[in-house]
Amino acid sequence: MSRVLLTCASWLAWSIFLTVSATNIVVGGLVQLIAAPFDPERRASLTLNRWLWGKALFALEPSFPIQRRGLELVGPGPYMVVCNHSSVLDIPACMGLPLPLRVVGRTGLFKVPFMGWYMRFCRQIPLDAADPESVEAFVRATRQTLAAGISVLVFPEGTRSLHATLGPFNRGAFRLAKDTNTPVLPVVVYGTHRVMCKGALPLQHLFTRIRVQVLDPIDPAESSTARKLSNRAHEAITAGLEQLRDGGRVNRALVATAGARYRARGRFAEGFAKGKMSRDPAYAAVLERLPSRGLVADLGCGEGYLLALVRAARPDLDLWGLDHDPGRVALGQDAMAGEARLTLEVGDAREASLPRAALIACLDVLHYMIPTEQDALIARLAAALAPGGLLLIRDGETAGGLKSHLLRLSEQVAVALGRHKGDGVFFRPAGELRAALEAEGLQVEVLPCREGTPFANVLFEARKPEAP
């Protein structure tokens, strides 16, 4: 049954992709047709491509959430945008960049009915590297596009790779960048190969996060030849890919070490623990912010997964965890048996005594309390923080659309089944929780924490100022 449901969900995701793509073609074509007399460079279609295919597609499709970073590095352009290529989804992933962007694509795409016609009408750039005439047309069109202030997206590998490996670069785009003195903007895309890999239908590995990382622009004047410019871009994207393979996830070695503690409970328990450890974006956020010394506390520690990871990463830190469920705490105590400087307790976060801590994680706890209890707990957490200490709170985002509704429904089911303690689910707007944290003198930053999940969560990073 699960395989049937997964197949249905996959085809539903594929249908959404096709529907948005078709809407982009129809709406973009009509708007550009009307605007054509006043818009010789077809900029209207580029703007619609960005908002419909680059943004609306991922907003409407919960199966592959996207995260774009480094957008602050993007100037007005134009750029020669170069990107690794392993999936058709790489194109809409890059379309969301804050740039008017024209795409270089293989000539076969321009022969597809409707889509190919739309691409030609919008002056996307065809290229057949084996055809000298096509190469000459590509050079002319790219020069004209850059001269008009429009950036060009090129996949210098020339084809889609398998498994997000990076192949050698063709140098044509880099020669043009040198000739026109156009900065090269390297972009790394990771995760699209798992959703829509080369030669595979329907969509695969739903709920895989797609990550886009913009790297520092490269001045072509700093490279004496197109080959050296190409090598610099290749090295930058290679390094970026390596970072994204584990970016947003916990290091595999740490997961293997921490997850092995649960092996005595059986293969399922170990596998579940490792899956939770490797895929929960809040766990990765905690590990990235571990203090240099002191105690790490976890409210709502459950089976102790987060603390097991922290112990694997930093054996020198003291650890303390609290959860209301005796069974889950007992499992964690068994897994962490014999560990010094580690305590797991059963108790109610609203009443339990809190230790002085350098970092406190409070993940998915607040919304089981009414707002007044939430504010009271926040005050107690702030008081328990050491000067310079960090409080990390994950809670639901009320303005997250469908993902917010899915999160609320899943938590209501968990409460009804007795999985979590509480009289209901009480999500609050992020602004209210931020105000409550700031009222305790904490410096607060609100970050998205939904990557790789179908739910709308945010992470509150609240730091206590250092003592004067």
Helices and strands as residue ranges (DSSP letters): H 2-35, G 36-38, H 43-48, I 49-56, H 57-60, E 66-69, G 71-73, E 80-83, H 90-95, E 101-106, G 107-111, H 115-121, E 125-127, H 132-147, E 151-154, H 172-180, E 184-190, H 192-195, E 210-214, G 220-222, H 226-246, H 252-259, G 260-265, H 267-279, H 281-288, E 295-299, H 305-313, E 318-323, H 326-335, E 342-346, E 357-363, G 366-368, H 371-384, E 385-396, H 402-416, H 430-439, E 443-448, E 457-463
